[in-house]
Amino acid sequence: MTVPGSRFSVHGSPLALTPLNRERRTVDCEPRTLMRWICACLCFLPATLLAEWRVLDRQPAEAAEGVPFRLKVTDGSKTAELLLIVAHSNAFSFRVVSNDDGRYGSVEDAATAAEAVAGVNGGYFQPDGTPVGLLISDNRTVHKFETARLLSGVFFVQDGKPGLVRSQRFGKLKNVSQAIQCGPFLLENGRSPIGLNNDRTAPRTFVFLGNDSVWGLGICRSVTLAEMSQILALHDLVSRSSLSSALNLDGGSSTQFWGHKGEDAISSSALAVVADYLLLVRRAK
């Protein structure tokens, strides 16, 4: 089970001028001095503010709806690889599959059994396989809602439509057939939340919503939570749609992805058998 780390902050000011008397003082603006001052300021900025991620490669270049694709991104000093799939909710639906009886050894097993086009691992769980936080699978509450800072959001399906909501607002929802409580949020209203950990690198799994009502699943190996957020904020990440919301799911050794691509499959396996899966299923016509 992957548990995101603590918040980070930057304290102090790089430069401070304190006059010793009331005499008028001037600052030397000679170019060399000015450059030293700018460099000193930059040293006190978090690395996340200096890095700017961009897409290096997309395979295929124009992925169709419901077809998985690979993406490579870089911030100039490191690269990261993602597996993604996007789809509109009028053509595809999400299903949460519990693995409480241990029948599925991988997301591929679960996706194949459900005739899904793609899937990822789901939420956090205890060493004995007990889910952590709310888990609803096909109208059955497998595990109850929990109050914890880590479990900040819920992905749910209500009356056939997917949604993402803060945990404290979930109690007002009715007729929820599928749900995974997890966290933290990686994007809200298209922006990166403040305080995401930028120290611990690990594989990541996530579910997301695009600005044109496109939904998707994905994994990335391997980045920090802060870096994952920055990558998901890229305006051209999923081609024609920028993302508005994204929720982190379980990661680390649980991270796994499987997707059907024509007669072949695109996948990334895991070291662990997980407690539940989130699958993308084509709606019946």
C-alpha positions as CSV (number, residue, x, y, z in Angstrom):
1,M,0.0,0.0,0.0
2,T,1.3,3.4,-1.0
3,V,0.8,6.1,1.6
4,P,1.7,9.7,0.4
5,G,4.2,11.5,2.6
6,S,4.0,14.7,4.6
7,R,3.5,18.2,3.5
8,F,6.4,20.5,2.7
9,S,7.0,24.1,3.1
10,V,9.6,26.8,2.5
11,H,10.4,29.2,5.3
12,G,12.5,32.4,5.4
13,S,13.4,35.1,3.1
14,P,16.5,35.0,0.9
15,L,17.4,38.7,1.4
16,A,16.4,41.3,3.9
17,L,17.6,44.9,4.1
18,T,17.3,46.5,7.6
19,P,18.3,50.2,7.7
20,L,20.4,51.1,10.7
21,N,19.5,54.7,10.6
22,R,17.2,57.1,8.8
23,E,19.6,58.0,6.1
24,R,18.5,57.3,2.6
25,R,20.1,54.1,1.2
26,T,20.4,52.9,-2.3
27,V,20.8,49.4,-3.7
28,D,23.6,48.7,-6.2
29,C,21.9,47.7,-9.4
30,E,25.0,47.0,-11.4
31,P,24.2,43.9,-13.6
32,R,26.6,41.5,-11.9
33,T,25.2,42.3,-8.5
34,L,21.6,42.0,-9.8
35,M,22.3,38.6,-11.2
36,R,23.7,37.4,-7.9
37,W,20.6,38.6,-6.2
38,I,18.3,36.7,-8.6
39,C,20.3,33.5,-8.3
40,A,20.1,33.8,-4.5
41,C,16.3,34.1,-4.7
42,L,16.0,31.1,-7.0
43,C,17.9,28.9,-4.6
44,F,15.1,29.3,-2.1
45,L,12.3,28.3,-4.5
46,P,10.9,24.8,-4.4
47,A,12.1,22.6,-7.3
48,T,8.5,22.1,-8.4
49,L,8.3,25.8,-9.4
50,L,11.4,25.6,-11.6
51,A,10.5,22.4,-13.5
52,E,8.1,22.5,-16.5
53,W,6.9,19.3,-17.9
54,R,6.2,18.7,-21.6
55,V,5.1,15.8,-23.8
56,L,8.0,14.1,-25.6
57,D,6.1,11.3,-27.3
58,R,2.6,9.9,-27.7
59,Q,1.9,6.4,-29.1
60,P,-0.4,6.3,-31.0
61,A,-0.3,10.0,-31.9
62,E,-4.1,10.3,-31.9
63,A,-5.5,7.6,-29.6
64,A,-9.2,6.8,-30.1
65,E,-11.8,6.8,-27.4
66,G,-11.6,3.6,-25.3
67,V,-8.1,2.7,-26.7
68,P,-5.1,2.8,-24.3
69,F,-2.0,4.8,-25.3
70,R,1.5,5.4,-24.1
71,L,2.9,8.9,-23.2
72,K,6.4,10.0,-22.4
73,V,7.0,13.4,-20.7
74,T,10.0,15.3,-19.4
75,D,10.9,18.3,-17.2
76,G,14.3,18.6,-18.8
77,S,16.1,16.6,-16.2
78,K,14.1,13.4,-15.9
79,T,11.5,11.6,-17.9
80,A,8.4,9.7,-17.0
81,E,6.2,7.2,-18.8
82,L,2.4,6.9,-18.6
83,L,-0.2,4.5,-19.7
84,L,-3.6,6.2,-20.2
85,I,-7.1,5.6,-21.5
86,V,-9.9,8.1,-22.0
87,A,-13.6,7.7,-22.8
88,H,-16.9,9.6,-22.6
89,S,-19.5,8.3,-20.1
90,N,-22.3,8.1,-22.7
91,A,-20.3,5.3,-24.4
92,F,-18.5,3.7,-21.5
93,S,-19.1,3.0,-17.8
94,F,-17.0,2.4,-14.7
95,R,-17.2,-0.7,-12.6
96,V,-15.6,-1.3,-9.2
97,V,-14.7,-5.0,-8.7
98,S,-13.9,-6.2,-5.3
99,N,-11.3,-8.9,-4.8
100,D,-12.3,-9.9,-1.3
101,D,-12.4,-13.5,-2.2
102,G,-9.0,-13.4,-3.9
103,R,-10.2,-14.8,-7.2
104,Y,-8.2,-12.3,-9.4
105,G,-4.5,-12.4,-9.4
106,S,-4.2,-9.2,-11.5
107,V,-6.1,-6.4,-13.2
108,E,-6.0,-8.4,-16.4
109,D,-7.8,-11.3,-14.8
110,A,-10.5,-8.9,-13.4
111,A,-10.9,-7.0,-16.7
112,T,-11.1,-10.1,-18.8
113,A,-13.8,-11.6,-16.6
114,A,-15.8,-8.4,-16.8
115,E,-15.2,-8.0,-20.5
116,A,-13.8,-4.6,-19.8
117,V,-11.7,-2.5,-22.3
118,A,-9.2,-1.4,-19.5
119,G,-8.6,-1.4,-15.8
120,V,-6.3,-0.3,-13.0
121,N,-5.8,-1.3,-9.4
122,G,-8.2,0.5,-7.0
123,G,-7.9,1.8,-3.4
124,Y,-5.8,1.3,-0.4
125,F,-5.9,-1.9,1.7
126,Q,-4.6,-3.6,4.8
127,P,-2.0,-6.4,4.7
128,D,-4.8,-8.9,5.1
129,G,-6.6,-7.5,2.0
130,T,-9.2,-5.5,3.9
131,P,-10.0,-2.3,2.0
132,V,-9.2,1.1,3.6
133,G,-12.0,3.6,3.2
134,L,-15.4,3.3,1.4
135,L,-15.7,0.6,-1.2
136,I,-18.9,0.0,-3.1
137,S,-19.0,-2.7,-5.8
138,D,-22.2,-3.2,-7.9
139,N,-24.4,-1.7,-5.3
140,R,-22.8,-3.7,-2.5
141,T,-21.0,-1.9,0.3
142,V,-17.8,-3.9,0.8
143,H,-16.3,-1.6,3.3
144,K,-17.6,1.4,5.2
145,F,-16.7,5.1,4.8
146,E,-13.8,6.3,6.9
147,T,-12.7,9.7,8.1
148,A,-8.9,10.2,7.6
149,R,-6.8,12.9,6.1
150,L,-5.3,10.4,3.6
151,L,-8.8,9.5,2.3
152,S,-9.7,13.0,1.0
153,G,-11.8,12.1,-2.1
154,V,-14.3,9.6,-3.5
155,F,-14.7,8.4,-7.0
156,F,-18.2,7.2,-7.5
157,V,-20.9,6.2,-10.0
158,Q,-24.4,7.6,-9.4
159,D,-27.3,6.7,-11.7
160,G,-24.8,5.5,-14.2
161,K,-22.7,8.7,-14.3
162,P,-19.1,8.9,-12.8
163,G,-18.1,11.7,-10.4
164,L,-15.3,12.9,-8.1
165,V,-16.0,14.6,-4.8
166,R,-14.4,15.6,-1.6
167,S,-15.0,13.0,1.1
168,Q,-16.9,15.4,3.4
169,R,-19.4,16.0,0.7
170,F,-20.0,12.4,-0.3
171,G,-22.7,11.8,2.4
172,K,-25.2,13.9,0.6
173,L,-25.2,11.6,-2.5
174,K,-27.8,8.9,-3.1
175,N,-28.1,6.0,-5.5
176,V,-24.4,5.4,-5.6
177,S,-23.6,2.0,-7.3
178,Q,-19.8,2.1,-7.4
179,A,-17.3,4.0,-5.1
180,I,-13.7,4.1,-4.1
181,Q,-12.5,6.4,-1.3
182,C,-8.9,7.3,-1.7
183,G,-6.6,10.3,-2.0
184,P,-5.0,12.8,-2.2
185,F,-6.5,14.9,-5.0
186,L,-3.9,15.5,-7.7
187,L,-6.0,18.1,-9.5
188,E,-8.9,20.3,-8.5
189,N,-10.5,22.8,-10.9
190,G,-7.5,22.3,-13.2
191,R,-5.0,23.3,-10.6
192,S,-2.5,21.4,-8.4
193,P,-3.4,21.3,-4.7
194,I,-0.9,22.9,-2.3
195,G,1.3,20.7,-0.2
196,L,1.6,17.5,-2.3
197,N,4.7,15.5,-1.3
198,N,7.7,16.1,-3.6
199,D,10.2,13.9,-1.9
200,R,9.1,10.3,-2.4
201,T,9.2,8.8,-5.8
202,A,6.9,5.8,-6.6
203,P,4.6,4.3,-9.3
204,R,1.2,6.1,-9.3
205,T,-2.3,5.2,-10.3
206,F,-5.1,7.7,-10.8
207,V,-8.6,8.4,-12.2
208,F,-9.4,11.7,-13.9
209,L,-12.0,14.0,-15.5
210,G,-11.3,16.2,-18.5
211,N,-12.9,19.6,-19.2
212,D,-15.1,18.2,-22.0
213,S,-16.6,15.5,-19.8
214,V,-14.1,12.9,-20.9
215,W,-13.0,10.4,-18.1
216,G,-9.9,8.3,-17.9
217,L,-7.6,6.0,-16.0
218,G,-3.9,5.9,-15.9
219,I,-0.6,5.0,-14.2
220,C,2.9,6.5,-14.2
221,R,6.3,5.1,-13.3
222,S,7.8,6.7,-11.2
223,V,7.3,10.2,-9.9
224,T,6.4,12.1,-6.7
225,L,2.9,13.2,-5.9
226,A,3.8,16.8,-6.7
227,E,5.3,15.8,-10.1
228,M,2.3,13.6,-10.9
229,S,0.0,16.6,-10.3
230,Q,2.2,18.8,-12.6
231,I,2.1,16.2,-15.4
232,L,-1.7,15.8,-15.2
233,A,-2.0,19.6,-15.4
234,L,-0.4,19.7,-18.9
235,H,-2.9,21.2,-21.3
236,D,-2.1,18.7,-24.1
237,L,-1.8,15.6,-21.9
238,V,-4.9,13.8,-23.5
239,S,-4.7,15.6,-26.8
240,R,-7.8,17.9,-27.2
241,S,-8.8,18.0,-23.6
242,S,-7.1,19.4,-20.5
243,L,-7.9,17.8,-17.2
244,S,-10.0,19.4,-14.4
245,S,-9.9,16.8,-11.6
246,A,-7.8,13.8,-10.7
247,L,-7.7,11.5,-7.7
248,N,-4.7,9.4,-6.6
249,L,-5.4,5.7,-6.1
250,D,-3.2,3.1,-4.5
251,G,0.3,3.0,-5.9
252,G,3.7,1.5,-5.3
253,S,3.8,-2.2,-5.7
254,S,0.0,-2.2,-6.3
255,T,0.2,-0.1,-9.5
256,Q,-1.0,-2.0,-12.5
257,F,-2.8,-1.2,-15.9
258,W,-4.3,-3.4,-18.5
259,G,-6.1,-2.3,-21.7
260,H,-7.5,-3.9,-24.8
261,K,-5.9,-2.6,-28.0
262,G,-7.4,-4.3,-31.1
263,E,-6.3,-7.9,-31.0
264,D,-3.5,-7.1,-28.7
265,A,-3.2,-5.7,-25.1
266,I,-1.2,-2.9,-23.5
267,S,-0.3,-3.6,-19.9
268,S,2.0,-3.0,-16.9
269,S,2.0,-5.6,-14.2
270,A,2.3,-5.4,-10.4
271,L,4.0,-7.2,-7.7
272,A,1.0,-7.4,-5.4
273,V,-2.5,-8.9,-5.5
274,V,-4.8,-6.0,-4.6
275,A,-8.2,-5.7,-2.9
276,D,-10.1,-4.1,-5.7
277,Y,-10.0,-2.9,-9.3
278,L,-11.5,0.0,-11.2
279,L,-12.6,-1.1,-14.7
280,L,-13.8,0.7,-17.9
281,V,-16.6,-1.1,-19.6
282,R,-18.2,-0.4,-23.0
283,R,-22.0,0.3,-22.6
284,A,-24.3,-2.1,-24.4
285,K,-25.8,-0.6,-27.5
